Amino acid sequence: MKQIEGGVTAAKGFQAAGAEAAIKYRDRMDMALIYSEVPCRAAGTFTSNLVKAAPVQWDKQLVDSSPFVQAAVVNSGIANACTGKQGMDCCRAEAECAGKLLGIPAEAVLVASTGVIGMQIPVDRVTAGIEKLAAAKSSSLEAGHDAARAIMTTDTVPKEIAVQVELGGKTVTLGGMCKGSGMIHPNMCTMLGFITTDADISKEMLRKALSADVADSFNMISVDGDTSTNDTLLLLANGLAGNEPIDAEGPDYDAFCQALHYVTVFLARKMAGDGEGATALFECRVIGAATKEDARTLAKSVICSSLSKAAIFGHDANFGRFLCALGYSGAKFDPENVDLYFESEAGSIHIYSAGCALDYSEEEATRILSAPEVTVLADMHMGEAEAAAWGCDLSYDYVKINTDYRS
């Protein structure tokens, strides 16, 4: 497997576009299109929030029951959540407009939205935006990059990746893009993610791969503990790579899953590191846990702790905050048998062992914690299971950004 340049247009047969539609923003692209030249099999995971946005409801139905999908239309600025019948009517209007322009059924058009909850999307603007997208769609890497930029809200950078893997002598490509900076605490999994692939893989195996993957990728990130109404992750496969069809577990399925996991972890880390107001990516890696579930629970407890996040922002080697977060996670362990380390590109330092703080250098610890990516490593000495979770530090700017978000 190798990482290559590009995003959602890297795989064969996929096109994309970004456009300005002035749905809420007036100074940037705010609509994106992903289009496949041939029908796709689709899999998706969606928010576990009981309050689900209209696009989530639309997409869940299509992923479950539509014979195929071929396009996705995305807008930023307005979430189309808590919008009642009018919100669902907007989804249908978007799908019908895109379907007509692209020559595909409305039931083959996925829709996604992100932004302010409770506002209605102006249908005339969104359909005008779709017309621009349909005219501009291209298979170029630049078109994929435009799409990644167009779905941003409070994100500071676009997030995209592409990889290639050999399956049965054929080169298979996966490309992805996502957005997410605030209201990030996926439980599947405000995040939107789109992954395209030219792999020939059955819908059943596509769903199995995605469902298994999110447990250790998007579900292991958090910025602020808020699970959005709009969280959506879609995986589209059009089969144009010409590989032997993957319809059961085996070496090709395993290789596909490894490539998918590389893509999802890359995007998940990008979201965590670009959290609203963040100055650092904050990773907690747990090793030696009794079970995989314990490892996940422990790691996520640490990166979700406001006090831990504040300590990372202050470059403060206050190991008690991290140990405390491990302790209230719900996982069972012996506090007298835990080792804590701080790690970054600046080095590694052993901070806590056998129930007591070690004689470490505060200056060295501060230097390590001042890097743009910081890891808290916890060895539980309970078993062989391990997991990683990703978040960000908690800065003053998080409150500032969310105080005036609607304006």
Buried (B, 14 or more C-beta within 10 A) or exposed (E): EEEEEBBBBBBBBBBBBBBBBBBBBEEEBBBBBBBBEEBBBBBBBBBEBEEBBBBBBBBBEBBEEBEBBBBBBBBBBBBBBBBEEEBBBBBBBBBBBBBBBBEBBBBBBBBBBBBBBEBBBBBEBBBBBBBBBBEBBBBBBEBBBBBBBBBBBBBEEBBBBBBBBEBBEBEBBBBBBBBBBBBBBBBBBBBBBBBBBBBBBBBEBBBBBBEEBBBBBBBBBBBBEBBBBBBBBBBBBBBBBBBEBBBEEEEBBEBBBBBBBBBBBBBBBBBBBBBBBBBBBBBBBBBBBBBBEBBBBBBBBBBBBEBBBBBBBBBBBBBBBBBBBBBEBEBEBEEEBBBBBBBBEBEEBBBBBEEEEEEBEEEBBBBBBBBEBBBBBBBBBBBEBBBBBBBBBBBEEBEEBBEEBEE
